[in-house]
Amino acid sequence: MGYAATASGNAFRALSMALALVAVTGCSSMSDMLDGSSTSSTSSTTVAAAASDGAVSPDMAAAEKTEPVANLYNKGLDSMKSGSYKTAAKEFAEVERQHPYSKLATKAILMQAYAQYQRNAYDEAINAANRFITLHPGHRDAPYAYYLIALSYYEQIGDVKRDQTATKKALASLEEVSRRYPDTPYGADAAAKAVLARDHLAGKEMEVGRYYLKRGSYLAAVNRFKTVVIGYQTTTQTPEALYRLTESYMALGVRSEAQTAAAVLGYNYPNSEWYKDAYALLQTGGLSPSENKESWISRAF
């Protein structure tokens, strides 16, 4: 998984150490809850009172099937450390199922999300992280949950020739993390990845625009390149988009817009090979770059 796996791995190590510490140090404070001493006497009294009233006694056999919460949680951690992520996800799910009101159940939801992410089960990871956020929106680990969602979408980004739904979701999620938590490592990494996701979407627009251009559908091509110039202006695709606008407008005979596109390209990217090509293209028609301040291209910049 490359850089994303490294960044998330570092985050996980810090997180899992904290969670493991809770599991270990919490044993002494949880002992009263887990040894059943106080619960047993209370349960016996309650059962006796219920029996005397003719009520049906609860089935205590089902309760005896539960396993101490710390044991379940530590099993999940052990499976995680050994790389058995599917097993770990199941074990953390058992923590949540058997002890839904414990503190470790809260952390177990997030650990399920991470385990699913590690095994590339991205939908399951997103669902678990979303459940954590819904149930515990103010939790100190909420930033990590948002980050896992963003990573799960980000790692599904495919080739620009494929559907870009995952890329759009990744960009939205990454921007949310960087907006919500700008001063955290998650926010910084999300912002960096958002740049790449935005460039990817711009690349898709360019790929479609070039397709229309080759087929002589110049207006359709212009609309695609316009999307890049307006919506993805800070990406690496912008210089080519301005050149392709010069090319498209020249083909349409809209000389003023072609000259403006080349002029804006030369002003913002004077050393670009795309500017040299745009300048040469204009010269074939006896033109030179000249900016029309009223053009949408000028206003976009």
ChimeraX attribute file (.defattr): number of C-alpha atoms within 10 A of each C-alpha:
attribute: neighborCount
match mode: 1-to-1
recipient: residues
	/A:1	9
	/A:2	7
	/A:3	10
	/A:4	15
	/A:5	15
	/A:6	11
	/A:7	14
	/A:8	21
	/A:9	14
	/A:10	11
	/A:11	15
	/A:12	16
	/A:13	11
	/A:14	11
	/A:15	17
	/A:16	17
	/A:17	12
	/A:18	12
	/A:19	18
	/A:20	16
	/A:21	12
	/A:22	15
	/A:23	21
	/A:24	14
	/A:25	10
	/A:26	14
	/A:27	17
	/A:28	11
	/A:29	10
	/A:30	15
	/A:31	13
	/A:32	12
	/A:33	14
	/A:34	16
	/A:35	11
	/A:36	12
	/A:37	11
	/A:38	11
	/A:39	12
	/A:40	11
	/A:41	11
	/A:42	12
	/A:43	14
	/A:44	11
	/A:45	11
	/A:46	14
	/A:47	16
	/A:48	14
	/A:49	13
	/A:50	14
	/A:51	12
	/A:52	10
	/A:53	9
	/A:54	9
	/A:55	11
	/A:56	10
	/A:57	12
	/A:58	12
	/A:59	8
	/A:60	9
	/A:61	8
	/A:62	8
	/A:63	10
	/A:64	8
	/A:65	9
	/A:66	14
	/A:67	14
	/A:68	17
	/A:69	25
	/A:70	20
	/A:71	15
	/A:72	23
	/A:73	25
	/A:74	19
	/A:75	17
	/A:76	28
	/A:77	26
	/A:78	14
	/A:79	19
	/A:80	21
	/A:81	12
	/A:82	10
	/A:83	14
	/A:84	16
	/A:85	24
	/A:86	17
	/A:87	17
	/A:88	28
	/A:89	27
	/A:90	16
	/A:91	24
	/A:92	29
	/A:93	22
	/A:94	20
	/A:95	29
	/A:96	23
	/A:97	12
	/A:98	17
	/A:99	18
	/A:100	15
	/A:101	11
	/A:102	14
	/A:103	14
	/A:104	22
	/A:105	21
	/A:106	19
	/A:107	21
	/A:108	28
	/A:109	26
	/A:110	26
	/A:111	31
	/A:112	27
	/A:113	28
	/A:114	31
	/A:115	27
	/A:116	25
	/A:117	26
	/A:118	21
	/A:119	15
	/A:120	16
	/A:121	15
	/A:122	22
	/A:123	15
	/A:124	19
	/A:125	28
	/A:126	23
	/A:127	16
	/A:128	25
	/A:129	26
	/A:130	21
	/A:131	16
	/A:132	24
	/A:133	20
	/A:134	11
	/A:135	12
	/A:136	13
	/A:137	14
	/A:138	10
	/A:139	14
	/A:140	9
	/A:141	16
	/A:142	18
	/A:143	20
	/A:144	25
	/A:145	27
	/A:146	24
	/A:147	25
	/A:148	27
	/A:149	26
	/A:150	24
	/A:151	24
	/A:152	27
	/A:153	22
	/A:154	25
	/A:155	18
	/A:156	16
	/A:157	20
	/A:158	14
	/A:159	11
	/A:160	17
	/A:161	11
	/A:162	9
	/A:163	12
	/A:164	17
	/A:165	14
	/A:166	17
	/A:167	23
	/A:168	18
	/A:169	19
	/A:170	26
	/A:171	25
	/A:172	16
	/A:173	23
	/A:174	31
	/A:175	21
	/A:176	19
	/A:177	27
	/A:178	24
	/A:179	14
	/A:180	14
	/A:181	18
	/A:182	16
	/A:183	10
	/A:184	14
	/A:185	16
	/A:186	22
	/A:187	23
	/A:188	17
	/A:189	19
	/A:190	27
	/A:191	20
	/A:192	13
	/A:193	22
	/A:194	24
	/A:195	17
	/A:196	16
	/A:197	23
	/A:198	22
	/A:199	20
	/A:200	24
	/A:201	23
	/A:202	26
	/A:203	22
	/A:204	21
	/A:205	24
	/A:206	24
	/A:207	17
	/A:208	16
	/A:209	27
	/A:210	22
	/A:211	14
	/A:212	18
	/A:213	20
	/A:214	10
	/A:215	9
	/A:216	14
	/A:217	15
	/A:218	22
	/A:219	16
	/A:220	17
	/A:221	25
	/A:222	23
	/A:223	14
	/A:224	23
	/A:225	29
	/A:226	24
	/A:227	17
	/A:228	28
	/A:229	23
	/A:230	15
	/A:231	15
	/A:232	21
	/A:233	19
	/A:234	15
	/A:235	19
	/A:236	17
	/A:237	21
	/A:238	27
	/A:239	26
	/A:240	21
	/A:241	28
	/A:242	28
	/A:243	26
	/A:244	27
	/A:245	31
	/A:246	31
	/A:247	22
	/A:248	26
	/A:249	22
	/A:250	19
	/A:251	14
	/A:252	14
	/A:253	11
	/A:254	12
	/A:255	18
	/A:256	17
	/A:257	24
	/A:258	31
	/A:259	24
	/A:260	26
	/A:261	31
	/A:262	29
	/A:263	25
	/A:264	23
	/A:265	27
	/A:266	21
	/A:267	13
	/A:268	13
	/A:269	14
	/A:270	14
	/A:271	11
	/A:272	14
	/A:273	13
	/A:274	21
	/A:275	26
	/A:276	15
	/A:277	16
	/A:278	27
	/A:279	21
	/A:280	14
	/A:281	19
	/A:282	19
	/A:283	12
	/A:284	9
	/A:285	10
	/A:286	8
	/A:287	15
	/A:288	19
	/A:289	23
	/A:290	16
	/A:291	19
	/A:292	18
	/A:293	10
	/A:294	10
	/A:295	13
	/A:296	14
	/A:297	22
	/A:298	15
	/A:299	10
	/A:300	12
	/A:301	10
